[in-house]
Amino acid sequence: MLFNDPALENSSYRQAVFVDPGSLEITGELVQHGSSRALPLRTWISESHRQLWLGEFGRIYSEVAASWPGILALAGAWVWWVRWRVGKGSATGS
């Protein structure tokens, strides 16, 4: 069973309560994260990826690092296009 808990710091967290379907005994409870209903290990991995355990600095660093693949892809496309244009011009001059 999943419950919204106002005591949790982030709205993407839910309280998960595990119930034995045979005896209806509560066997445990954990905080889960996100829309995928991830449990603690996945939450820990997600937080480490998001913040690198460095707080606000880690979050900003992570965001900047995530923006580089787009820049590199555009730069690669530009280099490819320049080489294609230069190759096309030299092929017609022979």
N, CA, C and O atoms as CSV, one atom per row, in Angstrom:
chain,resi,resn,atom,element,x,y,z
A,1,MET,N,N,0.835,-1.159,0.000
A,1,MET,CA,C,0.000,0.000,0.000
A,1,MET,C,C,0.888,1.233,0.000
A,1,MET,O,O,1.914,1.270,0.680
A,2,LEU,N,N,0.492,2.234,-0.759
A,2,LEU,CA,C,1.231,3.493,-0.810
A,2,LEU,C,C,0.388,4.614,-0.223
A,2,LEU,O,O,-0.815,4.705,-0.466
A,3,PHE,N,N,1.047,5.462,0.553
A,3,PHE,CA,C,0.354,6.571,1.191
A,3,PHE,C,C,1.132,7.855,0.986
A,3,PHE,O,O,2.363,7.849,0.997
A,4,ASN,N,N,0.423,8.954,0.800
A,4,ASN,CA,C,1.056,10.269,0.820
A,4,ASN,C,C,1.299,10.629,2.273
A,4,ASN,O,O,0.400,10.505,3.105
A,5,ASP,N,N,2.501,11.071,2.584
A,5,ASP,CA,C,2.851,11.443,3.946
A,5,ASP,C,C,3.310,12.897,3.949
A,5,ASP,O,O,4.378,13.190,3.411
A,6,PRO,N,N,2.546,13.822,4.536
A,6,PRO,CA,C,2.941,15.230,4.530
A,6,PRO,C,C,4.241,15.488,5.283
A,6,PRO,O,O,4.843,16.547,5.107
A,7,ALA,N,N,4.691,14.550,6.117
A,7,ALA,CA,C,5.941,14.725,6.852
A,7,ALA,C,C,7.170,14.543,5.959
A,7,ALA,O,O,8.264,14.979,6.318
A,8,LEU,N,N,7.000,13.909,4.809
A,8,LEU,CA,C,8.136,13.711,3.900
A,8,LEU,C,C,8.473,15.028,3.215
A,8,LEU,O,O,7.576,15.787,2.846
A,9,GLU,N,N,9.755,15.300,3.046
A,9,GLU,CA,C,10.223,16.596,2.561
A,9,GLU,C,C,9.910,16.893,1.101
A,9,GLU,O,O,9.875,18.061,0.713
A,10,ASN,N,N,9.687,15.898,0.303
A,10,ASN,CA,C,9.506,16.089,-1.134
A,10,ASN,C,C,8.190,15.439,-1.557
A,10,ASN,O,O,7.856,14.351,-1.089
A,11,SER,N,N,7.454,16.094,-2.427
A,11,SER,CA,C,6.155,15.558,-2.853
A,11,SER,C,C,6.283,14.321,-3.731
A,11,SER,O,O,5.286,13.638,-3.964
A,12,SER,N,N,7.481,14.011,-4.227
A,12,SER,CA,C,7.639,12.817,-5.053
A,12,SER,C,C,7.902,11.569,-4.208
A,12,SER,O,O,8.048,10.479,-4.761
A,13,TYR,N,N,7.965,11.703,-2.896
A,13,TYR,CA,C,8.158,10.569,-2.007
A,13,TYR,C,C,6.815,10.087,-1.463
A,13,TYR,O,O,5.913,10.891,-1.228
A,14,ARG,N,N,6.686,8.784,-1.265
A,14,ARG,CA,C,5.488,8.176,-0.695
A,14,ARG,C,C,5.921,7.181,0.385
A,14,ARG,O,O,7.046,6.682,0.374
A,15,GLN,N,N,5.029,6.913,1.290
A,15,GLN,CA,C,5.274,5.899,2.317
A,15,GLN,C,C,4.722,4.579,1.796
A,15,GLN,O,O,3.536,4.491,1.479
A,16,ALA,N,N,5.558,3.559,1.702
A,16,ALA,CA,C,5.139,2.232,1.247
A,16,ALA,C,C,5.013,1.322,2.471
A,16,ALA,O,O,5.946,1.206,3.265
A,17,VAL,N,N,3.863,0.686,2.614
A,17,VAL,CA,C,3.631,-0.261,3.704
A,17,VAL,C,C,3.403,-1.628,3.067
A,17,VAL,O,O,2.555,-1.779,2.187
A,18,PHE,N,N,4.163,-2.613,3.517
A,18,PHE,CA,C,4.084,-3.963,2.955
A,18,PHE,C,C,3.189,-4.820,3.843
A,18,PHE,O,O,3.396,-4.914,5.053
A,19,VAL,N,N,2.187,-5.445,3.218
A,19,VAL,CA,C,1.191,-6.226,3.947
A,19,VAL,C,C,1.207,-7.662,3.423
A,19,VAL,O,O,1.165,-7.889,2.214
A,20,ASP,N,N,1.266,-8.617,4.331
A,20,ASP,CA,C,1.166,-10.030,3.965
A,20,ASP,C,C,-0.281,-10.295,3.550
A,20,ASP,O,O,-1.184,-10.137,4.371
A,21,PRO,N,N,-0.529,-10.697,2.281
A,21,PRO,CA,C,-1.902,-10.863,1.824
A,21,PRO,C,C,-2.650,-12.009,2.504
A,21,PRO,O,O,-3.881,-12.011,2.520
A,22,GLY,N,N,-1.940,-12.967,3.059
A,22,GLY,CA,C,-2.605,-14.087,3.724
A,22,GLY,C,C,-3.096,-13.730,5.116
A,22,GLY,O,O,-4.244,-14.002,5.467
A,23,SER,N,N,-2.220,-13.120,5.906
A,23,SER,CA,C,-2.566,-12.820,7.295
A,23,SER,C,C,-2.932,-11.355,7.511
A,23,SER,O,O,-3.395,-10.988,8.591
A,24,LEU,N,N,-2.728,-10.516,6.498
A,24,LEU,CA,C,-2.942,-9.073,6.575
A,24,LEU,C,C,-2.049,-8.413,7.623
A,24,LEU,O,O,-2.352,-7.331,8.127
A,25,GLU,N,N,-0.945,-9.084,7.941
A,25,GLU,CA,C,0.024,-8.547,8.893
A,25,GLU,C,C,0.943,-7.566,8.166
A,25,GLU,O,O,1.375,-7.836,7.046
A,26,ILE,N,N,1.241,-6.439,8.791
A,26,ILE,CA,C,2.187,-5.472,8.220
A,26,ILE,C,C,3.587,-6.027,8.420
A,26,ILE,O,O,4.018,-6.275,9.546
A,27,THR,N,N,4.294,-6.219,7.307
A,27,THR,CA,C,5.620,-6.832,7.372
A,27,THR,C,C,6.741,-5.800,7.283
A,27,THR,O,O,7.898,-6.133,7.540
A,28,GLY,N,N,6.426,-4.562,6.927
A,28,GLY,CA,C,7.457,-3.531,6.868
A,28,GLY,C,C,6.942,-2.268,6.236
A,28,GLY,O,O,5.845,-2.233,5.678
A,29,GLU,N,N,7.750,-1.225,6.328
A,29,GLU,CA,C,7.415,0.029,5.671
A,29,GLU,C,C,8.696,0.739,5.270
A,29,GLU,O,O,9.702,0.695,5.979
A,30,LEU,N,N,8.637,1.382,4.138
A,30,LEU,CA,C,9.790,2.097,3.583
A,30,LEU,C,C,9.294,3.316,2.827
A,30,LEU,O,O,8.128,3.395,2.441
A,31,VAL,N,N,10.184,4.250,2.627
A,31,VAL,CA,C,9.870,5.406,1.796
A,31,VAL,C,C,10.261,5.057,0.372
A,31,VAL,O,O,11.358,4.551,0.134
A,32,GLN,N,N,9.371,5.322,-0.579
A,32,GLN,CA,C,9.679,5.072,-1.990
A,32,GLN,C,C,9.682,6.394,-2.733
A,32,GLN,O,O,9.175,7.399,-2.234
A,33,HIS,N,N,10.251,6.387,-3.919
A,33,HIS,CA,C,10.491,7.625,-4.653
A,33,HIS,C,C,9.973,7.548,-6.072
A,33,HIS,O,O,10.107,6.516,-6.730
A,34,GLY,N,N,9.383,8.628,-6.550
A,34,GLY,CA,C,9.069,8.805,-7.957
A,34,GLY,C,C,7.847,8.068,-8.446
A,34,GLY,O,O,7.195,7.332,-7.706
A,35,SER,N,N,7.552,8.287,-9.722
A,35,SER,CA,C,6.370,7.687,-10.323
A,35,SER,C,C,6.546,6.193,-10.577
A,35,SER,O,O,5.562,5.476,-10.760
A,36,SER,N,N,7.789,5.718,-10.589
A,36,SER,CA,C,8.024,4.286,-10.799
A,36,SER,C,C,7.887,3.495,-9.507
A,36,SER,O,O,8.046,2.275,-9.507
A,37,ARG,N,N,7.594,4.176,-8.411
A,37,ARG,CA,C,7.422,3.553,-7.098
A,37,ARG,C,C,8.688,2.828,-6.655
A,37,ARG,O,O,8.636,1.716,-6.128
A,38,ALA,N,N,9.827,3.483,-6.881
A,38,ALA,CA,C,11.118,2.896,-6.551
A,38,ALA,C,C,11.323,2.825,-5.044
A,38,ALA,O,O,10.907,3.720,-4.307
A,39,LEU,N,N,11.956,1.770,-4.601
A,39,LEU,CA,C,12.235,1.569,-3.180
A,39,LEU,C,C,13.641,2.079,-2.840
A,39,LEU,O,O,14.308,2.623,-3.720
A,40,PRO,N,N,14.107,1.926,-1.617
A,40,PRO,CA,C,15.301,2.630,-1.145
A,40,PRO,C,C,16.556,2.537,-1.999
A,40,PRO,O,O,17.210,3.561,-2.196
A,41,LEU,N,N,16.927,1.385,-2.512
A,41,LEU,CA,C,18.148,1.301,-3.314
A,41,LEU,C,C,18.035,2.166,-4.555
A,41,LEU,O,O,18.959,2.912,-4.878
A,42,ARG,N,N,16.928,2.074,-5.245
A,42,ARG,CA,C,16.728,2.883,-6.451
A,42,ARG,C,C,16.674,4.371,-6.099
A,42,ARG,O,O,17.179,5.204,-6.852
A,43,THR,N,N,16.070,4.704,-4.970
A,43,THR,CA,C,16.027,6.093,-4.516
A,43,THR,C,C,17.432,6.596,-4.245
A,43,THR,O,O,17.770,7.716,-4.629
A,44,TRP,N,N,18.258,5.790,-3.589
A,44,TRP,CA,C,19.635,6.163,-3.280
A,44,TRP,C,C,20.431,6.400,-4.565
A,44,TRP,O,O,21.190,7.364,-4.662
A,45,ILE,N,N,20.255,5.522,-5.542
A,45,ILE,CA,C,20.946,5.677,-6.828
A,45,ILE,C,C,20.481,6.946,-7.521
A,45,ILE,O,O,21.297,7.695,-8.057
A,46,SER,N,N,19.185,7.193,-7.515
A,46,SER,CA,C,18.632,8.379,-8.156
A,46,SER,C,C,19.154,9.656,-7.506
A,46,SER,O,O,19.535,10.596,-8.204
A,47,GLU,N,N,19.175,9.697,-6.190
A,47,GLU,CA,C,19.675,10.876,-5.479
A,47,GLU,C,C,21.160,11.082,-5.747
A,47,GLU,O,O,21.612,12.217,-5.901
A,48,SER,N,N,21.923,9.990,-5.804
A,48,SER,CA,C,23.358,10.126,-6.063
A,48,SER,C,C,23.595,10.662,-7.465
A,48,SER,O,O,24.515,11.450,-7.682
A,49,HIS,N,N,22.777,10.242,-8.411
A,49,HIS,CA,C,22.919,10.721,-9.782
A,49,HIS,C,C,22.509,12.183,-9.885
A,49,HIS,O,O,23.119,12.953,-10.628
A,50,ARG,N,N,21.490,12.562,-9.152
A,50,ARG,CA,C,20.957,13.914,-9.220
A,50,ARG,C,C,21.838,14.927,-8.503
A,50,ARG,O,O,22.033,16.030,-9.013
A,51,GLN,N,N,22.380,14.584,-7.324
A,51,GLN,CA,C,23.086,15.573,-6.519
A,51,GLN,C,C,24.542,15.230,-6.240
A,51,GLN,O,O,25.272,16.071,-5.714
A,52,LEU,N,N,24.981,14.045,-6.570
A,52,LEU,CA,C,26.351,13.607,-6.335
A,52,LEU,C,C,26.756,13.730,-4.878
A,52,LEU,O,O,27.945,13.837,-4.578
A,53,TRP,N,N,25.803,13.718,-3.978
A,53,TRP,CA,C,26.007,13.845,-2.531
A,53,TRP,C,C,26.749,15.127,-2.168
A,53,TRP,O,O,27.439,15.169,-1.150
A,54,LEU,N,N,26.620,16.167,-2.978
A,54,LEU,CA,C,27.301,17.439,-2.723
A,54,LEU,C,C,26.328,18.581,-2.515
A,54,LEU,O,O,26.722,19.744,-2.590
A,55,GLY,N,N,25.069,18.278,-2.258
A,55,GLY,CA,C,24.082,19.324,-2.003
A,55,GLY,C,C,23.779,20.154,-3.243
A,55,GLY,O,O,23.727,19.628,-4.355
A,56,GLU,N,N,23.583,21.441,-3.045
A,56,GLU,CA,C,23.227,22.348,-4.146
A,56,GLU,C,C,24.344,22.422,-5.191
A,56,GLU,O,O,24.059,22.450,-6.388
A,57,PHE,N,N,25.601,22.455,-4.763
A,57,PHE,CA,C,26.717,22.467,-5.712
A,57,PHE,C,C,26.676,21.234,-6.616
A,57,PHE,O,O,26.878,21.345,-7.825
A,58,GLY,N,N,26.416,20.064,-6.035
A,58,GLY,CA,C,26.344,18.826,-6.817
A,58,GLY,C,C,25.202,18.850,-7.813
A,58,GLY,O,O,25.341,18.346,-8.928
A,59,ARG,N,N,24.059,19.436,-7.419
A,59,ARG,CA,C,22.921,19.530,-8.323
A,59,ARG,C,C,23.260,20.423,-9.514
A,59,ARG,O,O,22.960,20.081,-10.657
A,60,ILE,N,N,23.884,21.559,-9.244
A,60,ILE,CA,C,24.262,22.483,-10.329
A,60,ILE,C,C,25.304,21.829,-11.232
A,60,ILE,O,O,25.199,21.914,-12.455
A,61,TYR,N,N,26.301,21.183,-10.647
A,61,TYR,CA,C,27.326,20.492,-11.433
A,61,TYR,C,C,26.690,19.429,-12.319
A,61,TYR,O,O,27.046,19.300,-13.491
A,62,SER,N,N,25.754,18.671,-11.764
A,62,SER,CA,C,25.076,17.628,-12.521
A,62,SER,C,C,24.289,18.211,-13.690
A,62,SER,O,O,24.300,17.647,-14.784
A,63,GLU,N,N,23.610,19.329,-13.470
A,63,GLU,CA,C,22.846,19.978,-14.546
A,63,GLU,C,C,23.770,20.473,-15.660
A,63,GLU,O,O,23.457,20.316,-16.840
A,64,VAL,N,N,24.897,21.065,-15.292
A,64,VAL,CA,C,25.849,21.551,-16.299
A,64,VAL,C,C,26.422,20.376,-17.091
A,64,VAL,O,O,26.529,20.439,-18.315
A,65,ALA,N,N,26.788,19.307,-16.388
A,65,ALA,CA,C,27.339,18.129,-17.065
A,65,ALA,C,C,26.314,17.509,-18.011
A,65,ALA,O,O,26.682,16.987,-19.064
A,66,ALA,N,N,25.046,17.559,-17.651
A,66,ALA,CA,C,23.991,16.974,-18.492
A,66,ALA,C,C,23.770,17.779,-19.763
A,66,ALA,O,O,23.223,17.251,-20.731
A,67,SER,N,N,24.179,19.038,-19.785
A,67,SER,CA,C,23.960,19.862,-20.975
A,67,SER,C,C,25.057,19.668,-22.026
A,67,SER,O,O,24.855,20.051,-23.178
A,68,TRP,N,N,26.195,19.096,-21.679
A,68,TRP,CA,C,27.297,18.943,-22.619
A,68,TRP,C,C,27.027,18.012,-23.797
A,68,TRP,O,O,27.479,18.327,-24.898
A,69,PRO,N,N,26.332,16.899,-23.651
A,69,PRO,CA,C,26.117,16.023,-24.817
A,69,PRO,C,C,25.430,16.735,-25.983
A,69,PRO,O,O,25.763,16.470,-27.138
A,70,GLY,N,N,24.493,17.617,-25.711
A,70,GLY,CA,C,23.841,18.367,-26.791
A,70,GLY,C,C,24.807,19.287,-27.503
A,70,GLY,O,O,24.796,19.382,-28.730
A,71,ILE,N,N,25.645,19.966,-26.732
A,71,ILE,CA,C,26.642,20.864,-27.315
A,71,ILE,C,C,27.637,20.074,-28.153
A,71,ILE,O,O,27.994,20.495,-29.253
A,72,LEU,N,N,28.089,18.933,-27.640
A,72,LEU,CA,C,29.031,18.102,-28.396
A,72,LEU,C,C,28.401,17.551,-29.676
A,72,LEU,O,O,29.071,17.455,-30.704
A,73,ALA,N,N,27.128,17.194,-29.621
A,73,ALA,CA,C,26.443,16.696,-30.816
A,73,ALA,C,C,26.350,17.794,-31.878
A,73,ALA,O,O,26.584,17.533,-33.058
A,74,LEU,N,N,26.015,19.003,-31.472
A,74,LEU,CA,C,25.951,20.114,-32.430
A,74,LEU,C,C,27.325,20.424,-33.013
A,74,LEU,O,O,27.448,20.665,-34.214
A,75,ALA,N,N,28.356,20.420,-32.177
A,75,ALA,CA,C,29.717,20.670,-32.669
A,75,ALA,C,C,30.142,19.573,-33.647
A,75,ALA,O,O,30.762,19.868,-34.669
A,76,GLY,N,N,29.817,18.320,-33.348
A,76,GLY,CA,C,30.151,17.215,-34.250
A,76,GLY,C,C,29.431,17.334,-35.581
A,76,GLY,O,O,30.015,17.067,-36.631
A,77,ALA,N,N,28.161,17.736,-35.544
A,77,ALA,CA,C,27.404,17.924,-36.786
A,77,ALA,C,C,28.002,19.052,-37.617
A,77,ALA,O,O,28.074,18.960,-38.843
A,78,TRP,N,N,28.430,20.111,-36.948
A,78,TRP,CA,C,29.040,21.237,-37.658
A,78,TRP,C,C,30.358,20.810,-38.303
A,78,TRP,O,O,30.606,21.146,-39.461
A,79,VAL,N,N,31.206,20.079,-37.581
A,79,VAL,CA,C,32.480,19.600,-38.147
A,79,VAL,C,C,32.213,18.673,-39.327
A,79,VAL,O,O,32.891,18.775,-40.350
A,80,TRP,N,N,31.243,17.772,-39.209
A,80,TRP,CA,C,30.891,16.872,-40.301
A,80,TRP,C,C,30.445,17.675,-41.519
A,80,TRP,O,O,30.870,17.398,-42.640
A,81,TRP,N,N,29.582,18.676,-41.297
A,81,TRP,CA,C,29.065,19.484,-42.392
A,81,TRP,C,C,30.207,20.243,-43.082
A,81,TRP,O,O,30.246,20.289,-44.312
A,82,VAL,N,N,31.131,20.835,-42.324
A,82,VAL,CA,C,32.270,21.563,-42.907
A,82,VAL,C,C,33.132,20.617,-43.728
A,82,VAL,O,O,33.516,20.957,-44.847
A,83,ARG,N,N,33.440,19.454,-43.209
A,83,ARG,CA,C,34.260,18.489,-43.956
A,83,ARG,C,C,33.534,18.003,-45.209
A,83,ARG,O,O,34.161,17.792,-46.246
A,84,TRP,N,N,32.224,17.827,-45.118
A,84,TRP,CA,C,31.441,17.404,-46.278
A,84,TRP,C,C,31.476,18.480,-47.354
A,84,TRP,O,O,31.620,18.165,-48.536
A,85,ARG,N,N,31.347,19.748,-46.965
A,85,ARG,CA,C,31.390,20.849,-47.921
A,85,ARG,C,C,32.769,20.966,-48.562
A,85,ARG,O,O,32.868,21.166,-49.773
A,86,VAL,N,N,33.821,20.847,-47.781
A,86,VAL,CA,C,35.181,20.941,-48.317
A,86,VAL,C,C,35.443,19.759,-49.259
A,86,VAL,O,O,36.019,19.945,-50.331
A,87,GLY,N,N,35.036,18.569,-48.877
A,87,GLY,CA,C,35.211,17.391,-49.731
A,87,GLY,C,C,34.428,17.492,-51.006
A,87,GLY,O,O,34.902,17.058,-52.056
A,88,LYS,N,N,33.242,18.054,-50.947
A,88,LYS,CA,C,32.399,18.216,-52.129
A,88,LYS,C,C,33.020,19.201,-53.117
A,88,LYS,O,O,32.952,18.995,-54.329
A,89,GLY,N,N,33.624,20.271,-52.597
A,89,GLY,CA,C,34.248,21.273,-53.470
A,89,GLY,C,C,35.520,20.754,-54.130
A,89,GLY,O,O,35.782,21.070,-55.290
A,90,SER,N,N,36.314,19.962,-53.411
A,90,SER,CA,C,37.552,19.448,-53.989
A,90,SER,C,C,37.296,18.333,-54.980
A,90,SER,O,O,38.112,18.118,-55.876
A,91,ALA,N,N,36.192,17.617,-54.852
A,91,ALA,CA,C,35.872,16.529,-55.765
A,91,ALA,C,C,35.482,17.082,-57.144
A,91,ALA,O,O,35.780,16.455,-58.161
A,92,THR,N,N,34.831,18.231,-57.192
A,92,THR,CA,C,34.426,18.792,-58.476
A,92,THR,C,C,35.576,19.522,-59.160
A,92,THR,O,O,35.540,19.735,-60.372
A,93,GLY,N,N,36.606,19.910,-58.388
A,93,GLY,CA,C,37.750,20.631,-58.981
A,93,GLY,C,C,38.752,19.711,-59.627
A,93,GLY,O,O,39.664,20.226,-60.273
A,94,SER,N,N,38.674,18.377,-59.518
A,94,SER,CA,C,39.690,17.475,-60.049
A,94,SER,C,C,39.479,17.244,-61.511
A,94,SER,O,O,40.241,16.507,-62.136
